[in-house]
Amino acid sequence: MTPVIKQLASDHQVESIMDLGAGQGYLSRSLAYRSNLKVLAVDSSEVQTCGAKRFDERIIKHLKKSDVLQLHHVNEFITPENASTILSRWSKTQNEKWLLCGLHTCGDLASMILRLFASSDDMTCLVNVGCCYHFLSEQKPHCGFPMSDVVKKTNLVIGHTSRMLSSQVPERWVEKSEDTLVALEHHFFRALLQFIMVKKGLAEPGAAPVIGRLNKKKDFTSFSVYVQAALSRLGLPAGTITDEEANDYYNMYKAKQIDKQIAYVWSLRAILAPVLESIILIDRWLYLNDVIPDSPTKKVCLWPLFDPITSPRNMVIMATK
């Protein structure tokens, strides 16, 4: 992503970068090392900002130079309302132009970055890769989705389940087939446990038991082991579902090939994932295209930047005013 930002900044004579949601500062450091640009790394988490500064200290100590990086870490919560005030503290000149970027910005942060870019006269370029669509808010003022008037008029609601699904990556299912088969077996475990608990009056048909994260190496060696680990997490006695009972259910529904039926459903869901992600991304493109005034230098683009196997959230949105 660094070469894209560097080239865009060069093309538009921008020398200052704001990396919003910078976290530990990986992108910020890459930009500072590989360019002569000033980089302002901003994160609302003090823990993340302190961690980023510690990484910088190690690098500076290793290089034995104090002026290697034009990099500043700022612990701030930036909004369209306070952005100009914050930027003015770091601007060298009164009319300094900025490129706003963010890598794998989570949930509503990506939407806020787009609104910040659209509303700020100081920001002339944008490069953003979003992430974690399941954290997007919907149908609220200044919500994460939808952003564009075009999509708002449809009254489309994606919903939490579909937003979770939009982060699936079919390419990974093919590339990592062994891991996929293991994951599908685990889905069968969860579905079968819920079925047993519903039959025993321990759960409702439409509400899966909230078990939380289990140890994939230790708690999934067999269905009976999984059941006991899950019962422990749910605060239920081990005898609620015995090992013999669990194994009987497992063998019965394996013989009926219910596990394969679950695999078919999950495979179809994964195929739909790019469609759902495209709806979110096109909504963002429409928003920027509508709110940025027409000019000879206006441009709004979407394209795949990373290998989806390595980085599932690989779609970058770029805009210039």
Buried (B, 14 or more C-beta within 10 A) or exposed (E): BBEBBBEBBEEBEBBBBBBBBBBBBBBBBBBBBEBEBBBBBBBBBEEBBEBBBEBBEEBBEEEEEEEBBBBBBBBBEBEBEEBBEBBEEBBEEEEBBBBBBBBBBBBBBBBBBBBBBBBBEBBBBBBBBBBBBBBBEBEEEEBBBBBBEBBBEEEBEBEEEBBBBBBBBBBBBEEBEEEBEEBBBBBBBBBBBBBBBBEEEBBEEEEBBEBEEBEEEEBBEBBBBBBBBBBBBBEBEEEBBEBEBBBEBBEEBBEEEBBEEBBEEBEEBBEBBBEBBEBBBBBBBBBBBEBBEEEEEEBBEBEEBBEBEEBBBBBBBBBBB
